[in-house]
Amino acid sequence: MSANRNEHRPHDDKLPIRMLHDRVLVRQDTGEGERRSGGGILIPATAAVGRRLAWAEVVAVGQNVRTVEPGDRVLYDPEDRAEVEVRGTAYVLMRERDLHAVAADRFEGSEDSTGLYL
């Protein structure tokens, strides 16, 4: 007897995931607690700051994404995001156009590089 496509799958089955169109799936850096200023001053996690962008690692990209690849680090606005949990890990889903910057080894020595390094 062949399996029916509409047949209910058990919850614990692990299905592969493919990003669609211009979507980018990233994993946030875990530095959301206390941080230090350039001068060494400790800034508590509860301190109010202006609009602060965040860094994340690209995990997967859709077929229409042209500027980032899995493994790149990207800068994005945490207020413009959709969160999703996959197999117990939290990720952020966004469109490629919502990314502000990309940091990757492949840019080293290229014209696209700003000369800044992380």
Phi and psi in degrees as a GROMACS rama.xvg file:
@    title "Ramachandran Plot"
@    xaxis  label "Phi"
@    yaxis  label "Psi"
@TYPE xy
-82.7905  153.344  SER-2
-75.5982  138.477  ALA-3
-88.5569  135.634  ASN-4
-62.865  -27.3797  ARG-5
-89.5644  0.871812  ASN-6
-64.8321  139.897  GLU-7
-69.7336  132.207  HIS-8
-97.4032  142.675  ARG-9
-60.4263  147.491  PRO-10
-60.1254  -30.2348  HIS-11
-84.5104  -0.306745  ASP-12
-65.2738  138.767  ASP-13
-104.486  111.069  LYS-14
-98.4917  143.315  LEU-15
-67.1397  149.763  PRO-16
-118.704  134.885  ILE-17
-126.87  128.389  ARG-18
-73.4533  148.661  MET-19
-111.809  153.359  LEU-20
52.946  -121.562  HIS-21
-104.847  26.0277  ASP-22
-85.8718  145.644  ARG-23
-127.625  130.932  VAL-24
-107.131  125.176  LEU-25
-127.526  156.169  VAL-26
-110.633  123.451  ARG-27
-65.1915  145.72  GLN-28
-66.6445  149.721  ASP-29
-91.0883  18.026  THR-30
-90.4354  46.5774  GLY-31
-92.9485  6.99453  GLU-32
-93.3864  -139.922  GLY-33
-65.6182  152.948  GLU-34
-143.949  168.326  ARG-35
-115.287  143.554  ARG-36
-76.158  171.994  SER-37
-59.8926  -27.1325  GLY-38
-88.1796  0.679429  GLY-39
93.2689  5.55837  GLY-40
-77.1516  131.399  ILE-41
-77.2342  125.402  LEU-42
-110.169  114.965  ILE-43
-66.5597  154.907  PRO-44
-61.7713  -24.6978  ALA-45
-85.5138  -4.74555  THR-46
-66.4247  135.575  ALA-47
-78.9762  128.479  ALA-48
-128.618  162.538  VAL-49
-66.9682  -165.694  GLY-50
-62.6495  111.095  ARG-51
-111.706  124.248  ARG-52
-80.4353  161.95  LEU-53
-131.564  155.905  ALA-54
-101.2  148.444  TRP-55
-150.57  162.629  ALA-56
-100.671  132.34  GLU-57
-73.2226  129.481  VAL-58
-104.533  -40.0884  VAL-59
-153.341  152.935  ALA-60
-135.756  152.432  VAL-61
-78.1463  168.711  GLY-62
-67.9374  -19.2075  GLN-63
-96.5109  3.10109  ASN-64
-78.9021  129.281  VAL-65
-114.58  -21.9266  ARG-66
-106.163  -11.7011  THR-67
-128.55  156.889  VAL-68
-133.684  157.825  GLU-69
-55.3712  136.259  PRO-70
100.443  -20.1953  GLY-71
-68.4737  155.187  ASP-72
-103.111  135.618  ARG-73
-127.708  151.488  VAL-74
-104.275  130.055  LEU-75
-146.296  166.721  TYR-76
-91.4255  115.2  ASP-77
-60.8807  -18.2796  PRO-78
-77.5162  -22.1121  GLU-79
-102.239  69.4928  ASP-80
-148.146  160.392  ARG-81
-126.357  125.511  ALA-82
-95.2798  147.47  GLU-83
-144.918  145.921  VAL-84
-110.338  127.455  GLU-85
-125.741  118.915  VAL-86
51.0397  42.0166  ARG-87
82.7312  2.0812  GLY-88
-112.558  134.015  THR-89
-85.7448  134.307  ALA-90
-129.868  164.677  TYR-91
-117.551  132.554  VAL-92
-109.765  131.766  LEU-93
-152.319  170.87  MET-94
-86.9801  152.76  ARG-95
-57.2081  -38.4145  GLU-96
-66.9076  -14.5123  ARG-97
-85.4568  -1.47776  ASP-98
-85.393  141.857  LEU-99
-100.149  -29.5577  HIS-100
-158.399  158.697  ALA-101
-129.894  135.168  VAL-102
-119.008  120.184  ALA-103
-151.369  149.704  ALA-104
-59.4723  -31.6637  ASP-105
-67.293  -13.3354  ARG-106
-86.4893  -13.6072  PHE-107
-59.6955  124.744  GLU-108
81.1917  2.2144  GLY-109
-93.2173  166.088  SER-110
-66.5033  -25.1514  GLU-111
-73.0956  -14.8779  ASP-112
-75.5392  144.083  SER-113
-89.3772  -10.3039  THR-114
91.329  -3.51246  GLY-115
-89.628  148.899  LEU-116
-131.961  147.252  TYR-117
